[in-house]
């Protein structure tokens, strides 16, 4: 059990990569606090965890609300006694070409994908520094190379990388590691409504000629959260089928 006796918090954990990561961590012995705004999906996950006898507890959390983040963190630590691992995974898209992107589309993506990561990491720091810990955040290949129609999303994912590299330097004195996972084209609820033409384009662009699964990203998070990665910090782990080469 690679995460036995560890307590992990996963934002955006009700479905997609977050859900896969939450289940994977729990199967490896962690107690997992899953946070999201999708209450229906949170209930489904909690029911699934109960059936599988996994230590998962769910919490409604809007990562853009700093006070709600603070109160939820207090509740999580009260429920589990400590916090060892933070997975910043909450994210949204509001795609549009730059000339057509509205201020609302820009603000919403920045608030969730960038400010939300800042809010959660800042609020968890005092808990993590007690015993050392791990902060892992979901970026994207888009954050490194951009993408047409995703000015807002690319900006946030590049920002997550920049913040994480900064945190790796700031947190090292407290034995807290900070790393980024940067997925490529992954089969998730966020991509399932794309047209067949777009899907085929994604596959064609990826050297391994396929899309990744949510579990591929969950396994990357698992490795970086485990003691197997105890000397790894300030790194960007691409899970992209070779897309960046």
N, C-alpha and C positions, 0 to 999 in steps of 0.2 A: 504494500500500500504506500504509494509514493507521497501522499499528502496526509498521512495519518496524524491525527491530533491538530491539524491546521484548520483555521477558520478563514474562509474566503468570502469576499463580497463581490458580486457581479452586477454591474449596471447594464440595462438593456438585456436582461437575462431571460425574458419570458419566451422568446422564440429565436430562431435563427442561430447564429454563431454563439450568442450569449447562452441560449438554452443548452446547446450541445456542450459548451464549456462547463456550465453548471452541473450537468449530469455526469460528465467525465470526471470532474473534480470530486464529486460525491462518491462515485464508484471507486476512486482512489483513496477514500478514507476521510476526505475533508468534510467539515460542516459548512454549508454554503448558504449565505444570505443573498437571495435573488431579488433584485430591485428593478422595477419597471413602472410605466404608466398604464400598461395594458393589463387591466385587472382580470379580464376574462382568461387571458393566456396565462397569467400568474396562477389562477385557480387550477387550470388544467395541468400545469407543471407540478403544482403541489400535490394534486391527486396522483399523478404519475409517480412522483417520488415516494408517496406513501405506499403505493402498490409494490414498488421495487425496494422498499425499506431503506431509502436513502435519506440522509440528514440534510434536507433542504427546507428552508423556511422563506416565505416570500413577503415582500414589503412594497407597498405602493410608494414610488419615489419619482418626483420630477427633478432631474438633476440641475435644472436652471434655477430652482428655488433654494437659495442658500440656507434659509432657516429650516426648510423641510429636510435638506441634506443633513444638517446638524442634528436635528431631532431623530432622524432615522438611524444615523450612526450611533447615537446614544442607545437607542432601542436594540440595535444589533449587538452591541457590546454587552448590554445588559442581558440579552438572551443567551449569548454564546460565551461571554466571559473575556473575550479578547478578539484581536483582529490581526491576521498574519499576511493576507494576500488581498490585493485590490485589483479588479479587472475593470478598467474603464472601457465599456463597450457600447454604451448608449449612443445611438446615432440616427440621423434622418437625412433624407435628400429632398431637395426642392430645385430640380434641374431647370436650366434655361440658358440660352445664349446670353452673354454679358449685356448686349444692347437691349435685351428684353427682360432681364432679371429685375424683379421688383425689390424694393427695400425690405419688404416683409419676407420675401424668400431668402434674402441675404441674412437678415437678422435671426430668423428662426434656426437656420443651419448653424450659424455662428454660436448662438445661445446653447444649443444642445451639444453639438460636436466639439466645441472648443471651450466655452465657458463652463459647460457641464463637467468636463474632465478636470479643469482647474478647481471648480467647487468641491468635487468629491475628493480629489487628491489632497487639497489643503485641509479638508475636514478630517481626513483619516490619518494625517501625518502624526499627530500626537499619540494615536493608538499604536501605529506601526513602530515608532521609535522606542517603545518600551522594551521590545524583544527583537528588534530587527524585523525585516519583512520584505515584501515584494510589491511593486507597483507596475502593472502591465497595462498597456493601452492599445486599442485597436486603431491603427492608421489605415493606409491603403497605398497601393502602387500609384494611385492618383495623386497622393500627397508628395510623391517624388518626381513624377513626370507629367502631371496635369492631365486634363481630359476635356474634350470639347463639351460645352454645355454645363460644366461643373465648376465654375469659378468659385462659388461659395464652398462647395464640398472639398475641392482641392486645397483651398486656403486653410480649412480646418484641419485636414489630415496632415498637411505640411506643418501646421502649428503644433499638432500633437507630437510630431517628431521633435521639433525644436524644444518644446517644454520638457519632454522626456530626457533628452540629452542634458539639459540644464539640471533636471532633478537628479540624474545619475551622479552629477558632480556634487550637488548640494547635500544629497542624502547619504553619501557613502560613509561619512563619519559616524552615522547612526546604524551602520550595517543594513541599510535599506537599498535594495537593488531596483533599478528602473529600466525597463526595456519596452520595445514596441514590436507588435506583430503587424505586418503589412500584407494583408490578403490581396490576391489578384481577383480573377473572376470566379466567384464561389456561388454554388447553388444555395440560395437563401430565399426567404419570403420577399426580400427586396428585389430579387432578380427574376422571380418566377412569372411575373406578368410581362416580361420583355418579349418582343416578337421573335419568331424563329430566325428571321434575318439577322437580328442583333445577336442572338445566341450563337449562331453559326460564325458570325464575325469574331466574337470573343474567342471561340474555340480555335479559329484559324490563326488568330494573333498569338495564341499561347503555344510555345514550343512543344509541350507535352500533348497538345491537341485534345484537350478536354478541360472541363471546368472542375474546380475543386469542390469537395464536400465540406459541410460545416465541421465535421469531425477532424478534417485535416487541420483546420485552424485551432480547434479545441486541443488537439495533441501538441501543437506548438506552444500554446499557453501552458499546458500541463508541464512540458519540459522546462520552460523558463521559470515556472512557479516552484518547481521541485529543487531539492538539494543537488540534483545532478547539474544544475546551472548556477551553483553557489559562487562561481568566480566570473559570472557573466553579468555585466551591467553596461548601460549606455549603448545598446545594440539594436539594430533594426532587423528583425527576422522576416524575410519575405516568404509568404506561402502563396506562390503565384504561378507554379508550373513553368517557371523560366521566363515569365513575361518581361522581366526587366533586363534580360541579357541581350 
